[in-house]
């Protein structure tokens, strides 16, 4: 207590303002509370593009699980299905097993490099038009506009009294939001189960605990992120805004404000001619802030390119609408490149857009190579996969006649619709023989069976006779020859001895 009292009596540091001085300036806080953004409805070509993509992408997400694809008797007929029970991924005619994980790696590389290419060409167009966060947020905002009204009406409603009208509108909005979120959660589930069958279970309120948890989880995520977090997901959660700075260059199309034409900004006075305005050093921007009001992240594009801009183009629609009403040409805010802006500011003439540049060529080549490798992999995909695992305890066994024995587990993935048999032979230590557990006691080469569309496991023993000059580790090749057509598959391992 004495130390606390002594420390409290110390004078404030010189840099701190005197608390009793009313004229002292208050330092800016390190943290600012979130200010709710009320985006105004925009009208124009970019809004129409966003609306069309929103409807198309939502319809695609909801309807894809209902597409049918005939794969034959006993197999699922859903065109796109992540079948976790059988550990298969069905994509129309393509069937992927767990060992085909490299296709997922290739798809992720294609998605990442494709995103790099799109950013190098036209900035954050993915974020502005096709990102799921943007699509679902657009839908939620449309519902909000439909029930509560446009920007001004929503602001007045939130600042007004909490009466019956406020309660009715808020209840209706959140009810529709929850229905959309619930439909989203159910549609996400349908990619992992048979959609028609599970609809019946849902209608009977018998979806099962795992399915129920998944639907509730997706519903909560959709409701929270599209209804409440919105632009905060883009500003604070998503890492892409921090990455895009390294992917943009002076030739990338971004949403730009042409300051050489718009500054200085000032409201347009009544009866003021544009000649008078120009003589006063004023530009075309009348500081109406229409571009700010329609921005879904609440930024002012006139401050220059910013990390928070998602390149949706709604500010272009709003500005073009204002320019048309005051008799000025559009394009004060537009998609343009930094180099073109600099050329216009100096010479007042446009500069052609360079689509082909070193980075766009590199990204395109990477996508072409990876896509080509994946296509070849699909076309040349074998119908069987063989893996061999050698026993580690014990490493080897010395038999009574002096022979050395190693044991192995052979897994055969039969990706065909018919049962198959494979004759097993080995090569490695001189005179080595192979036997299957429970069979070929007569010394004949064993035949390993594999049921259709399953992974069959066999246990085999390889013996090197006494005096075979085996010591340490030697390479061993197991060869499986398919009885139906003679196709050969080999697996490499080792044979251990003292």
N, C-alpha and C positions, 0 to 999 in steps of 0.2 A: 504494500500500500504506500509506503514511504517513497519507493522508487517511482510509482505511478504519479504521486502528487508532485514529486520533483520534476518529472518529465512534462507534466501538464503545465507547469509554470514557465517552461522555456518559451522564449519568444519565437514567433513563426519564422521560417527561413525567409531570406530576402526576396526570393522570387514569388512567395505567396502573397496574394493581395490581402490587405488589412480587412478583416471582417466588418469593421465598423465604418469603412469608407463606402458610401453609396455610389460613388463615381467609379469604383474599381470595376474592371471588366471581368465577367465570369468566363472561365475557360470552357472551351467546348467539351462536351462529355465524350468519354471513350466509347460509350454504348448508347445507341439511340433506339427507342422502342419502334417496333414495326408499325408503319403507317399503311393502312389498308388502301389498296389501289382500286379505283373505280374506272375501268376502261370504258370509254365511250364507243358506241357502235359505229364502225366505219363502213363506208360504201365506196366501192371502186373495184378495179380489176384484181388487185391483190387480195381483197376481201373475198371476192368470188372464187379465186383460186383456192384460198384457205378453206372456204366452206365446202367446195367440191371435194377437196382432199379429205376433209374431216368426215364427210358422209361416206366417201368411198372406203377409207381405211377402217372406219367403224363397222361398216357392212362386211368388209372382208374379214375382220377379226371375228364377228359374230357368226358368219355363215360358213367359214372354212371347215369347222368340225362336222358340218352336215353333208359335205360332199362325199359321195360314195365311189368306191373303186373295187372292182371285182378281182379278188386274188385267188379264188378257188374255194373249195369246200374246207371248212374247218379253220379258215383264216379270217381275220377282221376285214370288213369291207369299208372301213373309214379311210378316206383318202389321205388324211394327215393324222397320225396317231403316235403318241409316245406311250407305248405299251410297257408299263413298268413291271407288270406281272411276268411277262415273257421276255423282258429285257430286249425289246425290239423298238426300232424307230421306223415307222412306215411313212414314206413320202411318195404318194402315188405309186409308180412302178418300182421305186427304190426301197429296198429293205436293208437296214443297217443293224449290225450286231454290236455288242459292247466293244469288241476288238477293232471296230471301225471308228474309234474315237478320233483318229487323225482327220476324218472328214469334218468333225466339229472344229478342230484346230484350223483347218483350211477355211471353213466358213467364217470363223472369227477373224482370220487374217483378211479375207475378202471384205468383210464388213468394216474393219478398221481402216484399211487402205482406201476403200470406197468413200468413207467419211473424210479421210484426208484429202482425196481428190475433189470431193464436193466443196470442202472448205476452201481449198486453193482456188477453185473456180468462182465460187459465189458466196463465200463467207459462211455464216451459220444458217444456211437454208434448211438443213436438216432440223435444226432446233425450231425454226420459224414455221415449218409446214408439216413435217412428218413425225416428229418426236412424239411418243405416246403421251408424255406429260402435256405437250402443247395441244394435242388432239382432244384429250379428255377435258382439259381446262377450257378449251374453246366451247365444248359442248355444255359444260357447267355454266359458263358465262352466258351462253344463249338461253339456257333455262332461267337464269337469274334475270336477264333482260325481259324475257317473256312474262314472268310473274311480277317482278318488282318495278319494271320500267327501265329506261335508259339511265345514263350516268347521273344526271341531276335528280331524277326521281329516287334513285337508290340512296344518294347522299342525304336527301331530305328524309327518307324513310328511316335511315339509321340515326339521324340526329333528332328526329321527331319523337313524339310521345309513344310509349309502349302500350298502345290501345288495342282494341279488337282487330282493327285493320292490319296493324303491324304483325300481330300474332298469326292472323290467317295467312298472310303472305309468306312469312318466315316458315310456318308449318308446311305450307304447300311446296315451297322451294326445297326444303330439306327432305320432304317425302319423295319428291321426284329425284333428287340427288341420290337418295338411298336406293331407289328402284334401279337407277342406272348403275350404281355400284354393285348391286346384287346381280344384275344381268351380266356385268363384267366378270364378277367372280365365278358365276356359273359357266360362262363361256370359256374362261381360262381353264376350268376343270375339264371341259369337254375335249380338250386336246390330249388328255391323258386317259380317258375312258370312252366307252362307246356312248356317243351322245344320245341317240334315241332311248337306249336302255336306261341311262341315268336320269333322263327327264321323267320317266315313269317312277323311278325311285324318289326323285325330288317331289313329285306330285303326291306321292304316298307318305311323304315325310320320313323316308327310310334311306337317306343317302349314306349312312355310315359315319363313324366318328372322324376318320381321316378326311373324307370328302367334305364333311361339314366344317372342319377346321380350316381346310384350304379355301373354301368359299368365303367364310367369315374373314379370313386373313386378307384375301384379295379385295373383298368389299370394303374393309376398313382402310386399306391402303388407297384405294381409288377415292373413297369419300374424303379422306384427310388430305391427300396430295392435290386432287383437282378442285376440291371445295374450299380448302383453307390455306394450304401452303402455297399453291400456285407459283407465283414468280420466285418465291423463296427457294423452291427446288432448283430453279435455274441459277439463282444468284449465289447460293450457299452450299447446296448439296452436290449438284452436278459438277464434275471436274472439267467438263469440256470447255467452258469459257477460259480456263487457265491454259489449256492446251492450244487453243486456236491461235493465240498470238504467234506461236512458232510456225504455224502453217500458212498464215497470210503473208502476202507480199504486195508490192505496189501495183501488181497487175490483177489482184483479186477483186471481184465485184463485191462491194459492200454498200449498205444503205448510207448515203452521204448527204450532208447539207452543203449546198454551194454557197459558202460564206462570201465569196467574191461578188456574188449577185445579191444575197439577202441582207448583209450587214450594211449600215446600221439599222437596227430594228427599232421600230416605233409604230404605234397604232396609226391607222389611216384616218386622218381628220376629214370631216365632212367638207365637201366641195374642194378638197385638195387635189390638184392635178398631179400626174406622175412627173411632169416636167418640174413642177415646183418641189416635189419631193426629192427628185434627183439633185436639184440645185442645192437643197439643204444637206446633201450628203447621206440621204437615207436610201435604203435598199428595198427590195421587193417584200421582205419579211415584215408583216404588220404586227408581229408579236401577239397573235391570237391564241397561241398555245394549243391549237387543235392537234398538232403532232404529238404533244405531250399527253393530251387527254385520251387519245386512242391507244397509246402504247401499253401493251400488257405488262411490261416490267416497270413502267412509270418513269422512264428516263427522258431527257431532252436531247434529241439527236443533234440539235444545233451546237451542242458542246463538243462535237466530234465523235469519232469512233470510240465506242466504249465496250468493255467486257460484258456489260449487262444487255447489250442489244442482241436480239435473236434473229435479226434480219427478216422479220415477217412482212415488211413493206406496208403496214397499215398507216404509218405516218406519211408515206407517199400518197396514199389515197386521200387522207385528210387534207394535206397541203394542196394537192392538185384541185380538190373541190373548192378550197378557199381561193386559190389563184384564178379559177374559172369564174367565180362570182365577182371578183374585183377587176376582171378584165386583164389579167396578166398571164403570160404563158406558164404552163405547168413545168414540172421538172426541177423546182427549187430544191426539193428533196427527191433523190432518185438513187437507183442502183448505178454505181460508177466505181471507177478505180482511182487510187490515190494519184497515180501518174497522170491520168486524164484530168483530174481536178487541178493539179499543178499546171498543166498545159493550158487549161481554160482560164485559170487565174492570171496567167502571164499574157498569152496570145489571144484569148477569147475564141479559141477554135478547138474542136473535139480531137481526141486522139483515138485511133482504132484500138479495139479490145484485142489483146493477144491471148487467144485460147491455147495455143501450143507454146509451152514454155518448158524449161528443163524439169521442173518438179512435176508438172502434169504428165510429161512423157514418162518419167520414172514411175509415178503412181500407176499409170495405165499399164505399163509393162509388167509391174509386179502383179497386178490383178489378172492380166492375161496369162502369165506363167502359172500362178496358183490355180486359176480357174481351169487352165488346160490340164494341169496335173490331176486335179480332182476329176475332171471328165474322163481322162484316161484310166484313172483308178476305178471309176464306176464301170466303164466298158470292159476292162480286163479283170474285174473282181473275181477271184476264184470262188468255187462253190464249197470249198472245204478249208478249214484252218486247223493246223496241227501244232500243239505245244507239248513240250516234254519237260518234266520237273524231276530232277534226280533226288533220291532220298539223302538226307544229311545225317541221319542218326539210325543206324551206323553208316559211316562213309562207305564201307565195303565189308564183305564177309568172306573169310577164308573157310572153304568147305573141307570135309574130311579127306577128300582126294587131292587136296592142294590147289583146287581151282579157286579163282577169285570171282565173287559175284557182286554186282551193283544192281540196285533196284530203282525203277523209274515209274512215274505216273504219266501216262500218255492221254491227252485230252484231244478228242476229235470233234470239231464243230461241223456237223453235216448241215449245210445250208440249202439242201435240196429237199424236194417233197417225197422222196423215195428212200427206203432203207438202203444202206451201202455197206459193203464189206471191203476191208483193206488187208492185204497180205503184208506182214511186217518182216523185214530183214534188217541186219545190222552190218556195218563195216567199221573197222577200227583195229582193235587188238587181234593179232593173228589167231585164227581158230575160234573166235568168239561166236557163241550161239545165244539165241534169245528164246525165252519161253514166256507164255502168258499165264498169269495166276489162274489156276483151275483148268488148264488145258494143255494141248500138244505135248503130252508126255512122251510121245513116240519120236520127238526130235524134229518133226516137220515144222516149217515156218508157220507161226500162228496167224490166224485170220481174226482181225479185230472188227467188230460190227459197230454200226452207228445208225440209230433210229432217225427217221426224217425230222428235220427242223429241231434238232436237239444237240446238246453237248454230251458226248459219251465219254466216260472215264474208264481207263483200263490200267491195270497194274502189271508191269512186265519185269523180267529179270534177265540180265545179260551176264553170261559167264565166260571168263577167259580161262582155258585149261592150264593146268600146271606146266611150267616150262615154256610158257608163251612169251617169255622175256618182257613181261609187263611190269613197269615200275613207275611210281609217281602218277602223273596225270597224262592221259592220252586222249586225243580227239575221238569222238564216237558219232557216227551218222546213223540215224534210224530212218529207213526208207519204207514208206507205205505206198503200195501199188493198188489202185482201185480195181476191183475184180470186174466191174461192169464195162470199163473202157480202157483199162491199162494206164490211166493217168497217174503219174508219180508225184508224191509229195515227200519232202525230206525235212528232217529236223536235226539240228546240230546240238551236241552236248559233250560231256567228258566222261571218261572211265577212269576211276581211281583204284590204285593198288598200293601195297606197302612200298 
